Amino acid sequence: MAWSMSTLVRLVALAAGGVMGAQLTAVTYPNNATSKPQMHVYVPDKPWSGQGKGPLVVAIHSCQSSGPSYFNNAKIPWRQGSDRKGWDVSSKRSLVRNGGGDSHAIANMILYAIEKYNIDKENVFVTGGSSGGMMSNVMAAAYPDLIRAVSLYSGVPAGCFVSSGGGVAQWNNSCSGGQSRASAEQWGNVVRAMYPGYTGPRPRMQVWHGSADGTLSPNNYQETIKQWTNVFGLSQTPTSTVQNFPERNYSTENYGTEGMLQGIWAQGVGHSVPSNLTASEQWFGI
């Protein structure tokens, strides 16, 4: 199966005013990774109205798409974009911190944006759908110190798409079909192996999936929940469930009492769940 993704970097707003007539702009950034994806930035006209420096949202779009189409897609309201043939969520170089793969390059984008655009380094957020959701999980695992929260749509557990042959951006039928299952501890170990020895804070995780997903099996929803409950040391039993929220036929499950993990199950929705800007921004706290 052919697939395609892009990273989209959106500066939600700068501390000072921006130039009117904001456009998606390609930028050159310092990148010592082997992977060389292009970076695009969107800086809104409206200045940041909160206190201190403004936040940063990094969005990673799905396969079978492009940066410009993602940027202009009304169902995906993040005004940001970038073009690239495919993200690597299968090779070992991308599934470990500073391994030279695509995740390493995205981390370099984040570091550059923080410095260049006067971003609050404590308010960096990641979102993505489908293969972009996969990479969002990988970023949370390999670069937890760079990211405060993640809102991922219709993805798979971090490391699920690993290629046994070391292939780059390889499709994984077992994972996509929902046959890749493991214990919560085993999935948690996959996350921990991406940044060995790390004991600091982890990003807050919001996981969306549709019950009728025919591309990335709905089984991946529960496997992802298992993974992050283990990483956070939480029970796999939700502490609370809210029906018909944030939309009709959606079910929101909260895990633990600290607001670290939330699962949103979209009954009857296929691939992929449309981005919900309001709910994701609420999760981010922006």
ZITA-V360342 format. One record per residue. PSI is psi in degrees with one decimal (NA if undefined). NEAR is the number of other ideal C-beta (glycine too) atoms within 12 Angstrom. Layout:
((PSI & NEAR) (PSI & NEAR))
//
This chain:
((130.7 & 18) (142.6 & 13) (157.7 & 31) (141.1 & 27) (169.2 & 42) (152.3 & 46) (137.8 & 49) (119.6 & 52) (120.9 & 49) (121.3 & 47) (107.5 & 47) (-38.6 & 41) (152.7 & 31) (162.7 & 32) (-33.6 & 22) (171.0 & 16) (150.7 & 16) (177.7 & 24) (133.6 & 15) (151.7 & 11) (45.2 & 11) (139.1 & 23) (158.0 & 20) (128.4 & 32) (130.9 & 27) (136.3 & 23) (155.4 & 23) (133.2 & 15) (151.4 & 29) (126.4 & 18) (107.2 & 25) (11.1 & 16) (157.8 & 28) (-40.9 & 20) (139.5 & 33) (59.4 & 23) (153.6 & 38) (149.3 & 28) (131.2 & 42) (146.5 & 37) (139.2 & 39) (118.4 & 39) (111.5 & 36) (152.8 & 29) (-40.5 & 17) (125.0 & 19) (156.1 & 21) (127.2 & 27) (-5.4 & 16) (-173.9 & 18) (147.3 & 10) (-156.0 & 16) (158.2 & 25) (159.8 & 34) (170.7 & 38) (131.8 & 46) (125.6 & 44) (118.7 & 55) (140.6 & 50) (113.8 & 57) (172.4 & 48) (173.4 & 41) (165.5 & 36) (34.0 & 22) (-178.4 & 35) (165.7 & 25) (-52.6 & 38) (-40.3 & 21) (-35.7 & 21) (-42.8 & 40) (-34.7 & 30) (4.4 & 21) (116.3 & 25) (-23.6 & 13) (-11.6 & 20) (89.3 & 35) (2.7 & 25) (114.7 & 46) (83.7 & 33) (163.2 & 44) (164.5 & 36) (151.9 & 42) (133.1 & 24) (149.2 & 35) (-43.3 & 24) (140.9 & 38) (147.6 & 45) (106.6 & 42) (20.6 & 51) (-29.6 & 36) (153.6 & 31) (-27.4 & 29) (-23.8 & 29) (-13.5 & 45) (28.1 & 39) (149.6 & 31) (132.8 & 31) (37.1 & 26) (-2.2 & 29) (-6.5 & 25) (-165.2 & 40) (-38.2 & 45) (-36.8 & 48) (-43.9 & 37) (-40.7 & 41) (-38.9 & 50) (-38.8 & 44) (-37.0 & 34) (-43.9 & 48) (-47.2 & 40) (-39.7 & 30) (-45.6 & 27) (-39.0 & 41) (-44.1 & 28) (-45.7 & 16) (-40.0 & 23) (16.2 & 35) (49.5 & 23) (145.9 & 35) (111.3 & 26) (-16.0 & 22) (-0.5 & 21) (62.0 & 35) (128.4 & 40) (150.0 & 45) (138.4 & 52) (159.7 & 54) (158.8 & 50) (145.1 & 47) (-121.4 & 46) (-26.6 & 48) (-31.8 & 51) (-36.7 & 50) (-48.4 & 52) (-32.0 & 56) (-42.3 & 50) (-42.2 & 55) (-42.9 & 55) (-40.3 & 50) (-34.6 & 53) (-44.5 & 46) (-24.5 & 44) (52.9 & 42) (-26.0 & 35) (-12.4 & 24) (-12.4 & 39) (133.8 & 42) (-38.3 & 34) (154.5 & 38) (139.0 & 45) (102.2 & 47) (142.1 & 55) (125.4 & 50) (51.6 & 45) (-152.6 & 55) (166.4 & 51) (151.6 & 51) (127.3 & 50) (-4.9 & 39) (-32.0 & 43) (11.7 & 44) (138.7 & 36) (124.2 & 25) (-25.5 & 14) (3.3 & 11) (16.3 & 17) (150.4 & 20) (129.4 & 27) (46.7 & 32) (138.0 & 27) (142.3 & 28) (103.7 & 31) (-35.1 & 18) (-45.0 & 24) (-49.4 & 36) (-33.2 & 33) (-2.2 & 22) (13.6 & 25) (-11.2 & 16) (98.1 & 30) (146.8 & 22) (169.6 & 27) (162.6 & 16) (-40.7 & 28) (-40.5 & 17) (-43.3 & 21) (-40.8 & 34) (-36.7 & 30) (-31.5 & 21) (-44.5 & 38) (-49.6 & 40) (-30.9 & 27) (-18.6 & 24) (-20.3 & 39) (76.3 & 31) (136.3 & 16) (-5.0 & 9) (130.7 & 21) (8.4 & 11) (-171.6 & 12) (151.9 & 18) (155.0 & 37) (146.6 & 41) (134.7 & 33) (127.1 & 47) (121.7 & 45) (121.9 & 50) (143.7 & 47) (148.9 & 41) (140.9 & 34) (-20.5 & 25) (23.1 & 21) (117.0 & 32) (1.9 & 16) (-50.3 & 32) (105.1 & 47) (140.2 & 32) (-19.3 & 34) (-27.3 & 25) (-22.0 & 45) (-52.6 & 39) (-34.8 & 28) (-36.5 & 38) (-40.8 & 54) (-43.1 & 41) (-43.5 & 36) (-49.9 & 45) (-26.9 & 41) (-38.0 & 35) (-43.7 & 30) (-40.4 & 39) (-7.0 & 30) (38.0 & 17) (160.0 & 29) (150.0 & 18) (-2.6 & 26) (124.0 & 16) (144.1 & 24) (-22.2 & 21) (151.1 & 18) (132.3 & 18) (119.3 & 19) (150.5 & 17) (41.5 & 15) (134.5 & 22) (-1.0 & 28) (166.4 & 24) (135.8 & 12) (10.0 & 19) (146.1 & 28) (125.2 & 28) (122.6 & 30) (128.9 & 30) (137.0 & 29) (128.4 & 35) (-180.0 & 25) (-1.8 & 13) (2.8 & 16) (34.4 & 21) (-25.2 & 29) (131.3 & 40) (133.3 & 41) (137.3 & 42) (113.9 & 44) (118.1 & 34) (99.1 & 34) (126.5 & 22) (0.8 & 16) (136.4 & 29) (-147.4 & 21) (127.6 & 31) (170.4 & 40) (128.0 & 44) (140.7 & 29) (137.6 & 42) (96.2 & 29) (-43.3 & 27) (-48.7 & 16) (-39.8 & 26) (-43.0 & 39) (-34.8 & 24) (-40.2 & 21) (-39.6 & 36) (-27.4 & 35) (32.2 & 20) (NA & 28))
//
